């Protein structure tokens, strides 16, 4: 992370500012430095891809500081405005569409004007008969003046954006990408103007014009910017798809009638009617009817989910079959969809630790390029062949034009934006962009057991009967007693009896024996349920082998006695989620160690770990000791922790990467770096897959961006000329520079094709 970007205090909400005019990494550095100088600013992070700054202010005098931020941004040559809070249909990338439309227009104008100049001038250089034919039609001076007019329109029409931003920043001593283009194209243009209107000040052998070079440089860079704007628009498509999922209207019951109102008019507590095929407007709870709802937008799972009265529904999901009514519980920015969009946007606007290194390099990159261009001109002028001035000028211009801080600045944020967007589509929310880099480096994935690897809700798995009793008889009697109890084990037994349609008898003399169990009479028969120690006076030696086997499987039986005789051992267990075993196996195949942290006794925890194939077990761990258990796992390397409960929050915060199961508590989700929507553990694998793919993509982009400059700047300076006679035309440099940015943005788009893991 940048050294100037600090963790934010919990009591202050960051300000998000949209910034117009940024084109490269140098712009990012300049805006960040300007923002950090504003009194009260604690941290500032600027993202080139989203064209947005996130500023953490001292919570006092908030509004006064906000105005100072916009002034600071304007002072360094850019325009800032507060990011809209509401997500409209085109929120997030509308400015990219506008940019692309304006750039398309300007590129076409510049291209149409540049093409004839380029064809005539370059054709004359390459084919002497064409040069002679052209001079026979038009005098050379007239031709130069015509070139001057066309080039002036191109440079000071479509190309004016480079001079408008680049020259002021150069004069302020803080040059950036536009400065390089303005200097390069401007130098070629001014030299040509001197040759055209005051040739006597230059030696005869140096009187060449470079109007076509200046015009082509501007045109090619405009082409690159246009393609880049188009690609940037695509980069944010994951967010746009989420935004488009929002319903526009809702059918609300008011004053005894059903009114169709805009989504903004829906209030918490409203009763909303939903017909088949309609989108659910906001979050709520079904109060009438039932249906099957497609929640793939949230969970990534394609099969519709059955919903009845009391079930929660999520805004933006699709009602596939029945009609129902629901009470709105969360509206506006509080809905799950709005929160998802907000989380993804925050992650997309963040920076990875690797970006700090890039920022340090790009902070001095443009000034270094200008110094190198001046040195190139000096070396060629002193030691170059005749015409030395011309060689010096052309090579200095080539150095300035081919240098590309754009690609450097886009390499990391573009990949983050596409990667986090794709993750959201796969049901994985990166709440903090740093987790993308940190998750790739984890060596151990530790899981909470209850509710994460298991369902978190006990169910009846076995009934081991004495020969004198029948299954339905025992279950009905035990369930009748447990119906009076509030214990989770009792609830599981009652649920099993209800599923089998058993009729429960009349209960009298109910008594709960703390720590041991319950007993009562059911239709006159004495029924007692409890732990083995509660029945120490009875003989259950016939059950001992089965109980030992169950203990090895991590299950704990309760004993049921009827009329003071052991009738059955009833096994109620928290069952393992279907995907848990496959996820653990897949993590091993990825070369990662797995661990389980549980409050269960060692024998039970070891049995479950054995069934799942987990490497490390930390058993009998109290909630307060989970952090210490995590620290003990760090001997293997960085640790990711997956949990879902309130008692997991400290461990999620302590882990190098905290992964919260989305069906868990708000406290767990708020403490996590990554959230798995829908609660499927397969999301852990998807998160790892996206993390690894994104980091690989970033390294590819950085290798291209830096390698391109390392290789081509010396070529542009002319190092190959003495040995090979090779020089790089500024026009080729402009084309290569434009393509480098397009390559980086285009390469990031490949992350949109990352596939979710199937197990």
N, C-alpha and C positions, 0 to 999 in steps of 0.2 A: 504493500500500500504506500502511496505517496507519504513522505515524511510529514507533510503539512496537513494530511487528512487524518483527523483524530476521531476516536469513538465519541458519539454524541451523548450528552446527558439525557436522562429519561424524561426530565421535566420540560424540555423545550422541543417543539415541533419544527423540523427543518422546513425551509422555504425552497420551493422549486421555481426556477426562472428559465423561461425559454429565451434563447439567444440567437439573434439573426446576424449573419455575416461571417461566421467562423468557417474556415476552409481547411485548416491543417492543425497539426499537433502544436505548432508554435502559438496559434491562436488560443488553444486550450490553456497553455502555460501562462500566456499573458492575462487572460481573463481570471484565472485562478489567483495569480499574484495580486491583481487589482482588487479582487474581492477580499482577500486576506488582509489587505491594508485598511479596510473599512473598520472603524472602531466597533467592538462588540461581536465581530465575526469569530467564531471558534474554529470552524473548519469550512472548507469549500472544495467541492469536487465537480469538475466540468467534463461532460461527455460529448465527444465530437459527433458520434453517430446520432444520438437523440437530440443534439443541439440544445442541451439543457444543463443548468447548473443546480446543484443541491447545496444549499448553504445552511449551516447550523449557527444560529444566533444566540447570543445571551438573551434569556427570556424577558429581560426588562427592556422597555422602550422599543418594542418589537416593530411597530409601524414606522417609527422614525428611522430605524436602521434600514428598513426595507427600501425607503426612498433613496438612501445613500448608496445602496447596492446598484440600483439602476444608473445612478450618476457615475459610479465607478466603472461600470461596463461601457457606458457611452464615452467616457473619457479616453478609453483605450481603443475606440473606433468601432464598437459594436452596439447593437440595440437589444435591451433586455425588457421582457414583459412577463408578468406573473403567469405561470402555467394554469390553464383552466382546471377547475376542480371536477367539473362534470364531464363524463365521457359521452360525447356525442357520436353520431354515426361515423364521422371522419376524424374523430379525435386522434391525435398522435401522429398522423402522417399527412394531414392536409397540406402542411407547408411544404412537404416533399413533392406533393402533386403540383402545387403552385410553382415551386422552384423548377420542376421538370418542364412545365408548360412554358415558363418564361425562357428557360435555357434552350428549349427546342426552337422557339421563335428566333432567339438571338443567334443560335448556331446556324440555322438555315440562312439568315440574312448574311452572316459573316461568310458562310460557305459559298453562297451564290456570288458574292463580291470577290472573294479570294480566288475562286477557281480560274477565271480568265487570266488574272495576273500570274498565278502559279504556272498555268499551261504555257503562256507566252514567254515568261522569263526563263523557266526551267527548260522549256523546249528549245529556246535559243541557245542555252548553255550546252545542251546535250547534242543538238543537231544544227550544225553551222548553216546549212542551206536555209533553214527556217529563220535563223537570225538575219541573214542577208535579205530574205524575202520581206521580213517584218520591217527592216530599216528602209526598204525600197518603198513601202507604203506610208510609213509614218517616221518623221524625223526623231532621232534619239531623244532630244530634249522634250519634245511633245509627249513621247512615250513615258519618260520619267515623270513628267507632270501628271499624266493620267494615272500612273502607278501611285503617285503621291496622294492624289484625290481619293482613290479607292482605299488605299491603306489607312488614310486618315479617318475615313468613315468607319472602317472595321475597328481600328484601335480606340477611337473616341466615341464610337456608338456601342456595339455589343461588347467591345473590350474595355470600356471605361470602368467597369466594376473592378478590374485589376489595379488601375491607377488610383481610383477613388479610395480604396482601402490600403493598397500597398505603399504609396508614396508617403501619406501621413505617418504610417507606422515606421517607415524608414527614417523619416525626419525626427521622430521621437526616440530614435535609437533602439527600436524594438522591431526589426524587420521580420516578416513572415512570408508565407507562400506567395501571396499576391505581390509582395515586394520583389521577389525573384522574377516573376513573370513581367512585372512592370519594368524592371531594370533591363531584362533581356530583350523583350520586344521593343522597349523604348530606345535602348542603345542602337539596335539595328535600324530603327525608324529615323532617329536623329542623325545618325551617320549618313543615311541615304538622303535626308533633307539637305545636309551640307553639300553632298555631291551634286544634288539637283540644282540648288540655288546659289551656292558659293563654292564651286569646284576649285577656284583658284587658291583656296587655303590648304589644299591637299596636293601631295605629289601626283603627277599624272598616272603613275602605275598603280595608285590606290583608289582610283575613282570608279568604284563599283557601287551599285545600289542593292539594298537588301530589303526592299519593300515587301517582296513576296515572302521572305523569311519571317518578318514581323507579323504579317497578316496570317500566315499559316500557323505560326506559334499560337496566336490568339484563337484561331479557329479550332485547332486540334485540342487545346486545353478546354475550350467551351464544349467540345464533343465529349471529352472525358468527364467534365462536370455534369453534363446532361445525363450520360449513362450512369454516373454515380448517384444522381438524384433519383433516377428510376429504380436503381438497385436498393437505395436506402428506403424507398417507399415499400419495396417488397420485404425488406428486413423486418419491418414492424407488422407484418401481416398476421402474426400469431395474436398480437394484441387486438388487431382489427377484427379478427374472427370472433374473439371473445366479446368485443363491443357489439358486433352485429347480432350476437345471441340475445341481447337485451330486447325484451318486448317493448313495443311503442305505446300500446294502450292496454287497458284492463277493463273487464266488465264487473262493475262494483254494485253491490246492493245498497241502495240509499233511499230512504223514505218509502219503502215498500216496492220500489221499482229497481230495475237493473239499468244502470247508466254506463255507457262506454266513455271512459275518461283517459287522458294522457297519463303516462306512467308517473310523471312528476306530481300528479294530483292525488296519487294513492297515499293513504295515511296508515300508520300502524293501527291495527284493530279493525280495519275495513274487512268486510266479507266479500270475497272475489269468486265469481263463478267462472269455471273453466270448461270449455267444450272439447270434444275429441279433435286432435290435430292442432290445438292452440298452444302457444308458448305460455309458460307460467310467468306472471308479471314480476312478482317479488317473492321473498322467502316467507313461508308461513306454515300453518298446521291445518290439516284437513279436518273439517267439522261435519261434512256430509258427503256421502258417496264414496266411490273407490275407483281406482284406475291403475294402469301400468304406465310408468313415466320413464322416458329415455333420458338418463342422466350421464350419457357418454361425454358430454361437454365438461363435466366435473370430474368424473371418475375414470374416463377413458374406456369403460366397459360398455360394449355395444348392446347387451341385452337389457330390455326395459325392466324396471323394478316395480314390483307390486306395492301399491299404497292403499291403506284403508284409513278410517277415522282415527285421528291422533297422530298419524305419520307426518313427518316434516317434508315439505316440498321446497325446492330451490328455484329461485328466479332465473329464467333463461333456459330451463330444461323444457322438454317437449312432452305434452300429454298425448299418448298414442291411442288410447281407447276410450275409457268411460268418461262420464261427466262428474264433476264434484265441485264442492265449495270449500274454500279454505280461508282462515283468518290470517291477515297479513301481520307478521311479527317483526320483520325487518324491511325497511324501505330505503330508497336513495343510496347513499354511500355506505350504508350498513349492511347491504345484502352480500351474500357470499360471493356473487359474481363481481360486484364492485370491489370487494376486498381482494379477490384474486387479481383483477386488473391492476389494482394499486400495488400489490406485492410484486407482480411481474415487472411493472414499470420501474419500481424502485431498484430491483435487481438489475434491470437493463441499464439503468443510469449509474450503476456502481463501477468501481475499479478493482481490478485484481492486483495482488502484490507485484506481479511482473510489470504492471503498467508504470510503477514508480521508476523502474530502470529506464523504460522507454521515454518517460517524461524528462528525465535528467539529460538524456542524449539529445532529444529534440529541442531542449531549451537553448542549446548553443549551436544547433545544426545550421540554421539559416545564416546567422552571422558568420559562421565558419565557411559556408559556401560562398558568401560575398567576398570574404578575404581571399579564398582560393581563386575566385574569378579574377580579382584584381591582380593576384600573383601570376595567374595564367597570362593575363594581358601583358604584364611587365616582362615576363620571361620571353614571350614570343616577340615582343617589340624590340628587346635587346638582342636576343640571340636567334630569332626566327629568320627564315629566308624572305626575300622580297616577294610581295609587298608585306612587310612585317606588321604594319598597323592593321591591315586587313585580317591577317592570320590571328593576330592578338585579339581583335574585336570578335571575330567569328567564334573562336574557341572560348573566350570569356563568356559570350552569350550562351554557347552550348552548355557550359558548366552550370550557369544559373538556371537554365531551362530544364536540364535533365534531372537536377536534384529534386527529390520528391518527399517532402515531409508529410504530404497528404497520406500516402500509403502507410507511413509509420503511425500517424495519428489514428487511422481507421483500423489498423490491424487487430487490436485487442477489442475495442468497444463494439465493432460490428459483429465479431464472433460471439461476444457475450449476448448481444441483443437477439441474434438468431438462435443461439443455443438455449437461452432461458425461455424464449418463446416456444421452441420445439418441446422443451421439457414440460411446459404448461399444458401443451396439447396431449402429452403422454400421462398427465395426472400428477406431475411433480412440480412443486413451486419452490424455486430457489429464492428464499426471502432475502438472502445476502449474496451478492455476486461473488464474494471471496470464496464461498463454499465451492464454487466451480473448480477453483484451483486446488483447494485444500482436500476436497473429496478424492481427487485423482491420486493424492499421495498417501491415503490412509492404508494402514497395514492390517488393522483389526476392525471388524464390525461387531459391536456388542449390542445385544438385544435385551430389553426388559422382557420377562416371560409373560406375565398375566396381561391379556388384552393386546399383546403385540405378536408373540409367537403362538399364543393360545387365544381362544375366543373371549376369555375373561369372564365367562358365565358358565357355572357348572351345569352339567347335564347328566342324567342317569345313563350309565354305560353298561352295567351288569347287575343281575340279581342271582346270587348263588343260594339255592333253596335247600332246606332240609327235606328229606324224602317224604315227610308227613304233611307237607304243605304244598298248595298250588300257587303258581305265579300270580294270577289275577287276584286271588284271594288276599295274598300278602300285600301286593301293591295297593289294592283298594283300602285295606285297613290302615296301612302306614300313611298313605296319602291323606286319609281323613284326619289323622292326628296332625300331620305336618301342615295341613291347611290352616291350623290355628297358630302355627309358628311363623315368624318373620325371617327365619334363617335362610340364606341362599341355598343350602343343601335341601331344605324342606321345599323351597320353591321349585327346585329341579325335579323332586319326586312328584309333586302335585302336577307339574306340567306333563310329565311322562304318563301319569294316570289319565289326565284329560285327553291327551293325544290318542290313547287306546280306548277312550269312551267308557271308562269304568264308572260305576255309580258309587258315590261315597256315602258311608253310613253316618248315623247321628253320633256326635261326640259329646261325652260328659266327663266330668272330673278331670279336665285338662290341667296338667301341671308341667311347668318348665323347670328343669333342674340345671342351674347355671353351671356351664362348663362340662356337663355330662350328657344332656339330652332332654327328651320330653317323654311324657307318658299320659295316657288317658284311656277311657273306656269307649269303645265303638260298638254300638248295638249290644252292649253288655259284655263284650270281650275286652280283656286287659291287653293293651298294646303299649310297648315301650321301645323307644328308638334312642340309641346313643353310642358312645365310644365303647371300645372293648373293656376298658377298665370299669365302666358302669355295670358290666355284666360278669364281673370276676367270680361271682357266686355260682354262675351257671357253667355247664360243660359245653364248650364249642370246639373240642378237639377235632371233630370231623371237618371243621372249616379251616383249620390251621394251614394245610398245604395250599389251599386256594388263596388265603389271605397273604401268605408269603409271596406267592407268585404275583399277586396284585401290587404288593409293595415294591417288588422289583421293576414293575412297569410304571412306578410313580403314582399309583392310585391308592387312595385311603378309603377302606370300607367303613360303613356304619352298620351296627348290628341291630336287627329287629327281633324282639321277643314277643310272642303271643301267648297269653295265658301262662306266663313265666316259663316258657320254653323257647330256646333259640329257633327262630323260624327261617331267617335268611341273613346273608351279608349283602347289603345294598351298596353298590359302588357308584358314587357320584364324583365326576372328575371334570376339571377344566380341560376341554378337548383341544388338541392342536389344530391350528388353521390348516386347511388343505394345501395352501401354497408354501407353508413354512419349510417343509423338508426339501422341496425343490429349490427354494431360494438359497438355503444353506449350501446345498450341493453346487449351485451355480456360483456362489461366492468363492467356494474352494477352487472351482475351475478357473476363476479369475486370479488365483494366487493369493487370496486373502484368508487370514485366520478369522474364526468366528468365536464369539463368547456369549454367555448368557448370565445375566445378573438377576437373582431371584431371592425372595424372602422365604421360599419353601425350605424344608429340612433337606439336608445334604442327599439323603437317599432318593427322595422324590425328584429333586433337581437333577441329580446325576442320571436318573432313569429317563427323564424327558430329553436331556442333552444327548444321551446315548441313542434314543429313537431318532433324533434329528441329525445326529452326526456332528454336534457342536464340539469345538476343540477345548475351550476353556469354560469352567463353571465357577461362578462366585455365588455360593448359596448362603441361606440364613442371613441375608443382607437387609438390614433395616433401611427404610427410606433415607434417613439421615446419613447412612454410610455408603450410599451409591457412588458419591463423588470419590471417596477413598478407593472403592473397588475399581472405578474407572482409571484412577491414577496408577493402580497396580498393573493395569493392562498396557500402560505406556512403555513398558520394557520391551514390547514387541514392535513399537513404532506408533505412528499417529492413530488415534482411535475415533471412529464414528459410532455414535450411540443412537439406537432406535427405541423410542418409547412413546407412551400415549397418555399417561396419567399425570395428575397434579404433582404426585411425589417424584415424577421423572424430570420436572422442570430444572432443578439444580444440576442434574446429570447432563441434561441436554445442553445447558449453558456451559458446563465444564468441558465437555467433549470437544475435540478439534473440529468435528462437524456434528451438530445435533440434528437428528432426523425425527420429526414428529409424525406419527400416524394421524391422518386428517380426521379420523372419526373420534379422536381423543379430545382432551379438554383444551379450552382456550389458553390456560396457563402453559401447558406443554407446547402448544403451537407458537405462542409468543416467545418462548425461550429458544426455539429451534432456528437453525439456519436453513433447513429444507423441510417442506411439508409434503406428505404423501396424501393426495386427495383420494377419498373413497376408502382408505384404510388397507388397500392390498399391498402386501409386503413385496410384491413384484416391483413396486415403485422404487425400492432400494436399488434393484438392478438397473432400472431405467435411469435413475439419478446417476449411478456410476457410469453407465454407458454414455449419457449426455456429457458428463464431466470430462471423461477421457477423450471423447470426440471433439469437444470444444477446445480443450487445451492443445490437442494435436493440431487443430485448425489454426489456433492462435500462433503456434510455433511455425507453421507453414507460412502464415501471413508475415510474421516478423522476419523469417529467413528471406522471403522475397523482398520485402521492403528495404531491409538493411543490405542484403546481398546485392540488390539492384544498384544501390548507391555506391557501395564499395567497388563494384566492378566498373560501372559506367561513368562515374565522375572522372576518374583518371583518363578514361578513353576520350571523354569530351574535352579534357584539358590538353590532349594531344600526345600522351606518352607513347602511343603506337606509331606516331608519325616518323620519328628518326629511323626505326628499324623496318617498318612495313609501309610507310607512306599513307597510313589510314588516319583520316580525320572524321569526326562525327558532326554532321550538319545539325544546326540548331532546330531545323524542322523535324528531323528524325528524333532528336531529343525531346521535342514537345510531344510528338506522338507516343514515344516510349513512356514519358512521364504520365500522360493521360491514361495509357493502358495499365500502368502499374497500380493506380488507384482502383480502376475498374476490376483488375484481377483480384485485388484484395477483397473488395466487396463481393465480387462474384464467387470467390472461393468460400467465403463465409456462408453463402446461400446453400452450399452443399449440406450444411447442418440441418436444413429443413427436411432432408431425406433420411435422417437417423431413425432407425426402426426401434420400436419398443421390444423388450425381451419377451419371448414366448416360452413358457415353461409348462 
